[in-house]
Amino acid sequence: MKKKFLSLLLLLSLCLSGKLFAQNFLDLTGGDQPFYLNTVNESIQLSAGLLLNTSAILCDKVFNIKTNNFEDWEENYTSIPYLDQVLMQDYSKPLHYLGTGTAAIALLSPALMLMTPNDQWLTIGVMYAETLLWTWGIKEWGKLLINRARPYMYFDNYPQDKVEEGDWNASFPSGHTSLAFSGAAFTTYLFNQYFPDSPWRFAVAGISFGIAATTGALRIASGNHFLTDVLAGAFLGTVCGFVVPFMHTNLFYSKFKKKKKTELTLSPLGFNARIYLN
């Protein structure tokens, strides 16, 4: 499931970037729409996102930098924060699947943006692909660099297949929660920008983040994650969901439009220097 999702995500980003350049989007920062595509910006974001994910795959599958030796693992409750100990649960397959379902719903929440003019759909699609690339890539590197056994490993009925797959010590951060909050933040931000006067703004935010929070709670209840894993995932997803689309606004672009112009003149009193901001 994980490999299929990443493959589809990488394929989507490549298709969107190809369409972007094919249509020659060059500095489209004018007009009345809240978000715009820019060739340089998209080149950097898509390339960096792809590099982030590709490097994580290589380091995991080729260079094997993550330690998955189950025989060397020792249960150490003293290293677990108190709140994590209180909330940790044994493995529950039904809750595991339920949490995956709510995460999928949260990821699909940007479909609400189909209400926008269809000339904005490519812009929204590119931004969302970049958001997911960054969320997934950072999450994967977190799991690679931090070896943390999942809560269910501290109980007798831990899933043996997870141990064989090497997923048993990839608890931090919560990937489901990261993606769910990424979708929620993205949907909330875009809806508020496209429909600033809509009475449904708060409902969209509440429902989107409510589904994401439910995902995090189910990841804890299913024994897959600690509270701190979920909090880290929620923070990561929220930041990516807000920051990436913000980097496509006039407010962001305007910071790079201001150019300093220096004028040097000679007068009987000496040299005069003036600096103009355009």
Beta strands, then each sheet from edge to edge (+ up, - down):
strand 1: 260-267
strand 2: 270-277
sheet 1: 1+ 2-
end
